[in-house]
Amino acid sequence: MAYDLIIIGGGPAGITAAVYASRQRMNTLLLTKDFGGQMAKKATEVCNYPGFPRISGPELIDLFVKQLKEQELVETKITEVIKVEKRENMFFVKTEENKEFSAKAVIVATGADPRPLEAIGEKEFIGKGVGYCVTCDGPLFKKKTVAVIGGGNAGLEASLFMADYASKVYILEYGAAIKADFQNKEDVKKRGNIEIITSAAVKEFKGDGFLNSLTYQDLQSNKLKVLELQGAFIEIGSEPATSMVKDLVEFNERDEIKTDSETFQTKTKGLFAVGDVNAGKYKQIVTAAGEGCKGALAVYEYLKRNG
């Protein structure tokens, strides 16, 4: 069975695209390895999504998924997409189970994955003290000492979340100053158990089965210093999840997919990219949802012109 549209990704962009595709009466398949993406895993509190003055990321994505399930023309499968190919005028999407689905158009809404620090011991201690998701693992560190690596908005928001559980939270920032929004900085200042360390380059994670220390270089003195702790969360940005379409698109210097700024179509006709995966400047839940809407409507226009 050939679909009108296959959407890859179950975050705000992908789900919104599916809702609008259904409203345009397009027979749609949504493929995703999980729902919510970074919003479900990393958004401890969302205060800037219209209609919801204060809501957690998981709560908001639950509402997205509830609406998705009400769409009669959208079929959903939980799986990971391995590769997208185009043959003549059709797209063929291969999944991890070696299944193949076909469609006239594809929207890539795969978002981005956490960027690793690539420090010594990082991989060894993943799940044993080192993590990338405070909402997933943070409560496990009640009354313990933890570090959040990264001094941007994500890092400060993660530290504020952890401050409710941990006895001590260190924020380690590579640069000479914190780079977060004013309000996040002010909120951190109010918490007595958060300490900021700038000009800090994390070099190594150590432990005996589980993490028990972190070594960083003080970039001002060039001295190596050690923090004794039980947990470390890495919040240094993300990498677009694009491997499945690498042969069909062009990338910018950040490995984000280049698209037309109005339609979000890539260099391959019929292939669109919306949300954090593309080269758009602002990475927000509301902009991802907006791009999902525009992308679905652009697909509708594309199919009208091309059958």
ROZABA-985391 format. One record per residue (C-alpha): residue in three letters; x negated, y, z negated. Coordinates in steps of 0.5 Angstrom, whole numbers, padded with zeros to 4 digits, always signed. Layout:
ALAXYZ;...
***
This chain:
MET+0000+0000+0000;ALA-0003+0007+0002;TYR-0001+0013-0003;ASP+0000+0020+0000;LEU-0005+0022-0006;ILE-0010+0019-0011;ILE-0012+0023-0017;ILE-0019+0021-0020;GLY-0019+0023-0028;GLY-0014+0024-0033;GLY-0016+0030-0037;PRO-0012+0037-0036;ALA-0014+0038-0029;GLY-0012+0031-0027;ILE-0005+0030-0030;THR-0003+0037-0028;ALA-0004+0035-0021;ALA+0000+0029-0022;VAL+0006+0033-0025;TYR+0006+0038-0019;ALA+0004+0032-0014;SER+0011+0029-0016;ARG+0015+0035-0016;GLN+0013+0036-0008;ARG+0015+0028-0007;MET+0008+0026-0006;ASN+0007+0018-0007;THR+0001+0019-0012;LEU-0004+0014-0016;LEU-0008+0017-0022;LEU-0014+0013-0024;THR-0017+0014-0030;LYS-0022+0011-0035;ASP-0018+0014-0041;PHE-0014+0020-0042;GLY-0016+0027-0044;GLY-0023+0027-0043;GLN-0027+0032-0047;MET-0021+0036-0049;ALA-0019+0029-0053;LYS-0026+0028-0056;LYS-0029+0035-0057;ALA-0023+0040-0058;THR-0022+0040-0065;GLU-0018+0046-0065;VAL-0015+0049-0059;CYS-0012+0056-0060;ASN-0012+0059-0053;TYR-0007+0055-0049;PRO-0001+0059-0048;GLY+0005+0056-0052;PHE+0001+0053-0058;PRO-0002+0058-0062;ARG-0006+0052-0066;ILE-0006+0045-0064;SER-0012+0040-0064;GLY-0014+0037-0057;PRO-0012+0030-0058;GLU-0005+0033-0060;LEU-0005+0037-0054;ILE-0007+0031-0049;ASP-0001+0027-0052;LEU+0004+0032-0050;PHE+0000+0032-0043;VAL+0001+0024-0042;LYS+0008+0024-0045;GLN+0010+0029-0039;LEU+0006+0025-0034;LYS+0009+0019-0036;GLU+0016+0022-0034;GLN+0014+0023-0027;GLU+0017+0018-0022;LEU+0013+0018-0016;VAL+0006+0017-0020;GLU+0003+0011-0022;THR-0002+0010-0027;LYS-0008+0005-0028;ILE-0013+0005-0033;THR-0020+0004-0030;GLU-0026+0007-0028;VAL-0028+0009-0020;ILE-0034+0007-0017;LYS-0034+0010-0010;VAL-0030+0014-0006;GLU-0030+0013+0002;LYS-0027+0016+0008;ARG-0026+0012+0014;GLU-0023+0015+0020;ASN-0017+0019+0017;MET-0016+0015+0010;PHE-0020+0015+0004;PHE-0021+0008+0000;VAL-0022+0008-0007;LYS-0026+0003-0011;THR-0026+0001-0018;GLU-0030-0003-0023;GLU-0026-0009-0022;ASN-0028-0009-0015;LYS-0020-0007-0013;GLU-0019-0002-0007;PHE-0014+0003-0006;SER-0012+0008+0000;ALA-0009+0014+0001;LYS-0009+0020+0005;ALA-0012+0025+0000;VAL-0016+0025-0006;ILE-0017+0030-0012;VAL-0023+0029-0016;ALA-0021+0031-0023;THR-0027+0027-0027;GLY-0029+0033-0031;ALA-0036+0032-0034;ASP-0040+0028-0039;PRO-0044+0030-0045;ARG-0051+0032-0043;PRO-0056+0028-0047;LEU-0062+0031-0051;GLU-0067+0026-0048;ALA-0071+0026-0055;ILE-0075+0020-0058;GLY-0070+0015-0061;GLU-0064+0018-0059;LYS-0061+0012-0055;GLU-0064+0008-0060;PHE-0059+0011-0065;ILE-0053+0012-0061;GLY-0047+0010-0066;LYS-0052+0009-0071;GLY-0052+0016-0073;VAL-0053+0020-0067;GLY-0047+0022-0063;TYR-0043+0027-0058;CYS-0036+0027-0061;VAL-0035+0030-0068;THR-0027+0029-0067;CYS-0029+0021-0066;ASP-0034+0020-0071;GLY-0035+0026-0076;PRO-0030+0023-0081;LEU-0035+0018-0082;PHE-0040+0023-0085;LYS-0036+0025-0091;LYS-0041+0028-0097;LYS-0047+0027-0092;THR-0052+0031-0089;VAL-0051+0032-0081;ALA-0054+0036-0076;VAL-0051+0039-0070;ILE-0056+0041-0064;GLY-0053+0046-0060;GLY-0052+0054-0062;GLY-0046+0055-0057;ASN-0039+0055-0058;ALA-0038+0048-0058;GLY-0044+0047-0063;LEU-0041+0052-0067;GLU-0034+0049-0067;ALA-0037+0042-0068;SER-0040+0045-0074;LEU-0034+0048-0077;PHE-0031+0041-0076;MET-0036+0038-0080;ALA-0036+0043-0085;ASP-0030+0040-0088;TYR-0033+0033-0089;ALA-0040+0033-0090;SER-0044+0036-0096;LYS-0049+0040-0091;VAL-0049+0042-0084;TYR-0055+0044-0080;ILE-0054+0048-0073;LEU-0061+0047-0069;GLU-0061+0052-0063;TYR-0067+0052-0058;GLY-0066+0059-0057;ALA-0068+0065-0061;ALA-0061+0067-0063;ILE-0054+0063-0063;LYS-0050+0064-0057;ALA-0043+0063-0059;ASP-0037+0068-0059;PHE-0036+0073-0064;GLN-0031+0069-0068;ASN-0034+0063-0068;LYS-0040+0066-0071;GLU-0036+0070-0076;ASP-0033+0063-0078;VAL-0039+0060-0079;LYS-0042+0065-0084;LYS-0036+0064-0088;ARG-0038+0057-0089;GLY-0043+0056-0095;ASN-0045+0049-0093;ILE-0047+0051-0086;GLU-0055+0053-0085;ILE-0057+0056-0078;ILE-0064+0054-0075;THR-0066+0058-0069;SER-0072+0057-0065;ALA-0072+0049-0066;ALA-0074+0044-0061;VAL-0071+0037-0063;LYS-0077+0032-0062;GLU-0075+0025-0065;PHE-0070+0021-0069;LYS-0072+0016-0074;GLY-0069+0011-0078;ASP-0069+0004-0081;GLY-0063+0001-0077;PHE-0059+0008-0078;LEU-0061+0015-0077;ASN-0065+0018-0083;SER-0069+0024-0081;LEU-0070+0028-0075;THR-0076+0032-0073;TYR-0076+0039-0069;GLN-0081+0043-0067;ASP-0081+0051-0070;LEU-0082+0054-0064;GLN-0085+0061-0067;SER-0090+0057-0071;ASN-0091+0051-0067;LYS-0090+0047-0073;LEU-0087+0040-0073;LYS-0081+0040-0079;VAL-0077+0034-0082;LEU-0070+0034-0084;GLU-0067+0028-0088;LEU-0060+0027-0086;GLN-0055+0021-0084;GLY-0052+0024-0078;ALA-0053+0028-0071;PHE-0048+0031-0066;ILE-0051+0033-0060;GLU-0047+0039-0057;ILE-0052+0042-0051;GLY-0047+0042-0045;SER-0044+0037-0040;GLU-0046+0034-0034;PRO-0041+0033-0028;ALA-0038+0026-0027;THR-0039+0026-0019;SER-0043+0020-0017;MET-0037+0016-0014;VAL-0037+0022-0009;LYS-0044+0024-0008;ASP-0044+0022-0001;LEU-0038+0026+0001;VAL-0039+0033-0002;GLU-0044+0038-0003;PHE-0047+0040-0010;ASN-0049+0047-0013;GLU-0056+0047-0017;ARG-0052+0045-0023;ASP-0049+0039-0020;GLU-0042+0041-0019;ILE-0038+0040-0013;LYS-0038+0046-0008;THR-0031+0047-0006;ASP-0026+0052-0002;SER-0025+0058-0008;GLU-0017+0058-0006;THR-0016+0051-0004;PHE-0021+0047-0008;GLN-0022+0043-0002;THR-0029+0040-0001;LYS-0033+0039+0005;THR-0030+0033+0007;LYS-0023+0034+0009;GLY-0017+0031+0005;LEU-0022+0031-0001;PHE-0021+0036-0007;ALA-0024+0037-0013;VAL-0021+0041-0019;GLY-0023+0043-0026;ASP-0030+0042-0030;VAL-0033+0038-0024;ASN-0033+0043-0019;ALA-0037+0050-0019;GLY-0032+0054-0022;LYS-0035+0059-0027;TYR-0030+0059-0033;LYS-0029+0052-0036;GLN-0023+0052-0040;ILE-0017+0048-0041;VAL-0012+0053-0038;THR-0016+0054-0032;ALA-0017+0046-0031;ALA-0010+0046-0031;GLY-0009+0052-0027;GLU-0014+0048-0022;GLY-0010+0042-0022;CYS-0004+0045-0020;LYS-0007+0049-0014;GLY-0010+0043-0012;ALA-0004+0039-0012;LEU+0000+0044-0008;ALA-0006+0045-0003;VAL-0006+0037-0002;TYR+0001+0038+0000;GLU+0000+0043+0005;TYR-0006+0039+0008;LEU-0001+0033+0009;LYS+0004+0037+0012;ARG-0001+0039+0017;ASN-0005+0033+0018;GLY+0001+0028+0017;
***
